[in-house]
Amino acid sequence: MPVPVAFLVDDPTPMLHLYRHHIVDISRKATLAAGRVPLTETIPNAFLGRFCDVVEARGIRGKFSIVPEPQGRSDVVRGIEGFDPALTREWMATATGRLAPFMDFCPEMLTHSWAVDLPTGKFLPETEHDWSRHQTRATLAPYIARALSILEEAGVDATGVTSPWMFGEEVEREYVAAIAEAQRTVHGRALSWYFLHIKDDPMTRPWVAYRDEGSILVSVAACSDDLLWDTIWKHAGADAALVSSLADGFLTADGRAGLIRRVLDAGGWPVFLSHWQTLWSNGHETGLAVIDEVGKRVLGTLGGAVEWTTCLGMAKKTVEGLPGTTRPAS
């Protein structure tokens, strides 16, 4: 049987460069370090189209986050503040129309910025990450449900959730119960998944993190941190030698080395992570070119040994054969 492999993309949102916002507005820094160029304020819609081209050409599957209220600047239903609402509608239509056959969608909570007081809609004086550290399922479930509901109103069926930063890690028992409750409330969904953990362990596979009479929640962990992180600012351009060298970190041209090969050899399921800003690479699109090359190498060297799989697909494979379960409806 082929081994499941998945590609996770964090931080996508229409137009906005969320990581730049984090640096400038939250960390109060204009650049990442002295001598490094400022990051672009926006990531244009055309980039999403080029990302879709790569996914379709290589058959890549996994998950694609959509931040429902990015930076708290309105939402993906009404349009992002500061931009023509038509641009938000265009971005969302491209994502749902072209990526749905390949990617699971999920919120990366509400803003991926400051936490929101749900009754008033106003920012709280702490980030979503910090806010999550002292919450219970009673407060987390409606927060997650709000994120799922906004995406649903925008026409997005979010089959799981992704943590912004390490959202929920310090209260994970409460967090997983809250995710399951939110999915039941918004979608009536019995089987779901979440992405929080990065495990530096090639034997990593997804696992059942929560189970009650009505729900099963599977944790899908990445096998490594983002190998393309430095492309946010460090690498300029996407020449063939640079792209090939960076792709080697995932899988060499002969398929004999790299992260994916190490995980396969150890008996794990290769799940690798990137971010919208690392694919954008400050306008050079170095990261996207690398993923295109990785997808090409997976097809050319691994063949039937692996199968590109969405996170919900991995969750279904994880629960197959568990005592007392049949495959739950999605």
C-alpha positions in Angstrom: 0.0 0.0 0.0 1.3 3.5 -0.8 2.3 5.7 2.1 0.3 8.9 2.6 2.3 12.1 2.0 0.9 15.6 2.6 1.9 19.3 2.2 0.7 21.8 4.7 0.4 25.5 3.9 0.1 27.9 6.8 -1.0 31.6 6.8 -2.7 32.1 3.4 -5.1 35.1 3.3 -6.3 37.4 0.6 -3.7 40.1 -0.3 -2.2 40.6 3.2 1.3 39.5 4.2 0.5 38.2 7.7 4.1 37.7 8.7 5.0 41.3 7.9 2.1 42.4 10.0 3.4 40.3 12.9 6.9 41.9 12.7 5.8 45.5 12.2 2.6 45.7 14.3 3.1 43.1 17.0 6.9 42.8 17.4 7.3 46.5 16.5 10.1 45.9 14.0 10.3 47.2 10.5 12.6 44.5 9.2 13.7 41.1 10.5 17.3 42.3 11.2 19.7 45.0 10.3 20.6 45.0 6.6 17.6 42.9 5.5 15.1 44.5 3.1 11.6 45.3 4.3 9.0 42.7 3.5 6.3 43.5 0.9 3.0 44.6 2.5 0.9 42.5 0.2 0.9 39.2 -1.7 -1.0 39.7 -4.9 -3.9 37.5 -6.1 -1.9 36.4 -9.1 0.4 34.5 -6.8 -2.4 32.3 -5.7 -3.1 31.4 -9.3 0.6 30.3 -9.8 0.4 28.3 -6.6 -2.7 26.5 -8.0 -0.8 25.8 -11.2 1.9 24.0 -9.2 -0.6 22.0 -7.1 -2.6 20.9 -10.2 0.5 20.0 -12.3 2.1 17.9 -9.6 -1.1 16.5 -7.9 0.0 17.8 -4.5 -2.5 17.3 -1.7 -2.6 18.4 2.0 -4.2 21.4 3.6 -4.5 25.1 2.9 -5.3 27.5 5.7 -7.5 30.6 5.2 -7.5 33.2 8.0 -11.1 34.3 8.4 -10.5 37.8 9.8 -6.8 38.5 8.8 -5.3 41.0 11.2 -8.8 41.9 12.2 -9.2 43.9 9.0 -12.8 42.8 8.3 -13.2 39.3 6.9 -13.2 37.0 3.9 -16.9 37.4 3.4 -17.2 41.2 3.3 -13.8 41.9 1.9 -10.4 42.9 3.4 -10.3 46.5 4.6 -8.2 48.7 2.4 -8.8 46.7 -0.8 -11.6 46.5 -3.3 -14.0 43.7 -2.0 -13.9 42.2 -5.5 -10.3 41.2 -4.9 -11.3 39.2 -1.8 -14.1 37.5 -3.8 -11.6 36.8 -6.6 -9.1 35.3 -4.2 -11.7 33.1 -2.5 -13.2 31.9 -5.7 -9.7 30.9 -7.0 -8.9 29.0 -3.8 -12.2 27.2 -3.5 -12.6 26.6 -7.2 -9.1 25.3 -7.9 -7.8 23.9 -4.7 -10.8 22.0 -3.4 -9.9 18.8 -5.3 -6.4 18.8 -3.7 -6.5 20.6 -0.4 -8.5 20.5 2.8 -9.4 24.0 4.0 -9.2 25.2 7.6 -9.2 28.4 9.6 -6.0 29.5 11.3 -8.3 30.8 14.0 -9.8 34.3 13.6 -7.1 36.9 13.0 -3.7 35.2 13.4 -3.0 38.4 15.3 -4.7 39.9 18.4 -7.4 37.8 20.0 -11.0 39.0 19.6 -13.7 39.5 22.2 -16.6 37.7 20.5 -19.5 39.8 21.9 -18.0 43.2 21.0 -15.7 42.3 18.1 -12.9 44.3 19.7 -9.3 43.3 20.1 -8.2 41.9 23.4 -4.7 43.1 24.7 -3.0 39.8 23.8 -2.3 37.7 20.8 -4.5 34.6 20.0 -1.5 32.5 21.0 -1.2 34.1 24.5 -5.0 34.2 24.9 -5.3 30.5 24.3 -2.9 29.7 27.1 -5.5 30.4 29.8 -8.8 29.3 28.1 -11.0 26.3 28.6 -13.2 24.4 26.1 -16.1 26.7 27.1 -14.3 29.7 25.7 -12.3 28.0 22.9 -15.2 26.2 21.3 -17.2 29.3 20.4 -14.0 31.0 19.2 -13.2 28.1 16.9 -16.9 27.9 15.8 -16.8 31.6 14.8 -13.8 30.9 12.6 -15.5 27.9 11.0 -18.7 29.8 10.5 -17.1 32.7 8.7 -15.4 30.3 6.3 -18.7 28.5 5.8 -20.4 31.8 5.0 -17.7 32.4 2.4 -18.4 29.0 0.8 -15.5 27.1 2.4 -16.0 23.6 4.0 -13.3 23.6 6.7 -12.6 20.0 7.6 -10.1 20.8 10.3 -8.3 23.7 12.1 -4.7 25.0 12.3 -3.2 26.7 15.3 -1.8 30.2 14.8 1.6 30.0 16.4 1.2 27.4 19.2 -2.4 28.1 19.9 -3.9 25.7 22.4 -0.7 23.8 23.1 -0.7 24.6 26.9 -4.3 23.6 27.3 -4.4 20.9 24.7 -6.9 18.6 26.5 -9.4 21.5 26.5 -8.4 22.5 22.9 -9.1 19.2 21.3 -12.5 18.9 23.0 -13.3 22.4 21.8 -12.3 21.6 18.2 -14.5 18.5 18.2 -17.4 20.5 19.7 -17.0 23.4 17.2 -17.0 21.0 14.2 -20.2 19.3 15.5 -21.9 22.6 16.1 -21.0 24.2 12.7 -20.8 21.3 10.3 -22.3 18.3 12.2 -18.9 16.7 11.5 -18.0 13.5 13.4 -14.4 13.1 12.1 -12.0 16.0 12.0 -8.3 16.9 12.3 -6.0 19.7 13.5 -2.5 20.8 12.9 -0.5 22.1 15.9 2.5 19.9 16.4 5.9 19.7 14.6 7.7 16.5 15.5 11.4 16.2 14.7 10.9 12.4 14.4 10.9 10.6 11.1 8.6 7.9 12.6 5.8 10.4 13.1 2.3 9.4 12.0 -1.1 11.1 12.8 -2.8 9.9 16.0 -6.2 10.1 17.6 -6.0 13.0 20.0 -9.7 13.0 21.1 -12.6 10.7 21.1 -16.0 10.7 22.6 -19.4 9.2 21.7 -19.9 11.7 18.9 -16.5 12.7 17.6 -13.0 11.6 16.7 -10.3 14.2 16.3 -6.9 13.3 14.7 -3.7 15.2 15.2 -1.8 15.6 11.9 1.8 16.6 12.8 4.5 17.9 10.5 7.7 15.9 10.4 9.9 19.0 10.4 9.7 22.8 10.7 9.5 24.9 7.5 12.7 24.1 5.6 12.0 27.2 3.4 11.8 29.7 6.2 15.0 31.6 5.1 13.4 32.3 1.7 11.3 34.9 3.4 14.2 37.3 3.1 17.5 35.5 2.6 17.4 34.1 -0.9 16.8 36.4 -3.9 15.7 34.9 -7.1 14.8 31.4 -8.1 17.6 30.2 -10.4 17.8 26.5 -11.1 20.9 25.7 -8.9 19.3 27.4 -5.8 16.0 25.7 -6.3 17.6 22.3 -6.8 19.7 22.8 -3.7 16.7 23.8 -1.5 14.6 21.0 -2.9 17.3 18.5 -1.9 16.3 19.2 1.7 12.9 17.6 1.0 14.0 15.0 -1.6 17.1 14.6 -3.7 16.8 14.3 -7.5 17.4 10.5 -7.2 14.9 10.1 -4.4 17.5 8.6 -2.1 17.9 11.3 0.5 16.0 14.3 2.0 13.3 14.7 4.6 10.7 12.6 2.7 13.1 9.7 2.2 14.1 9.7 5.8 10.5 9.6 7.0 9.6 6.8 4.5 12.6 4.7 5.6 11.7 5.1 9.3 8.1 4.1 8.7 6.5 7.5 9.2 4.1 9.4 7.0 5.8 12.4 5.3 4.0 15.6 6.2 5.9 18.7 5.4 5.2 22.3 6.2 5.5 25.7 4.5 4.0 29.1 4.9 2.4 31.5 2.4 5.3 34.0 3.0 8.0 31.4 2.5 6.4 30.4 -0.8 6.1 34.1 -1.8 9.8 34.7 -0.8 9.3 38.5 -0.7 8.2 38.5 -4.3 11.0 36.2 -5.7 8.7 33.1 -5.4 11.7 31.0 -4.6 9.8 28.8 -2.2 7.0 28.1 -4.7 9.6 27.0 -7.3 11.1 24.6 -4.7 7.8 23.0 -4.0 7.2 22.6 -7.8 10.5 20.8 -8.0 9.8 18.7 -5.0 6.4 17.7 -6.5 8.2 16.8 -9.7 10.7 14.6 -7.8 8.0 12.8 -5.8 6.3 11.9 -9.1 9.5 10.9 -10.8 11.3 8.9 -8.1 8.8 7.6 -5.6 6.0 6.6 -8.0 3.5 4.2 -6.4 5.4 4.1 -3.1 3.6 7.2 -1.9 0.1 8.7 -2.3 -0.6 12.5 -2.0 -3.3 12.7 0.7 -5.4 15.5 2.3 -5.4 15.8 6.1 -8.9 14.5 6.3 -7.8 11.6 4.2 -5.0 10.9 6.7 -7.5 11.1 9.5 -9.7 8.5 7.8 -6.7 6.2 7.3 -5.7 6.7 11.0 -9.0 5.6 12.4 -9.5 2.6 10.1 -9.5 -0.5 12.2 -9.6 1.2 15.5 -11.6 -0.9 18.0 -15.3 0.1 18.1 -15.1 2.2 15.0 -16.2 2.1 11.4 -15.0 4.8 9.2 -16.8 7.9 10.5 -18.6 10.1 8.1 -16.7 13.3 7.3 
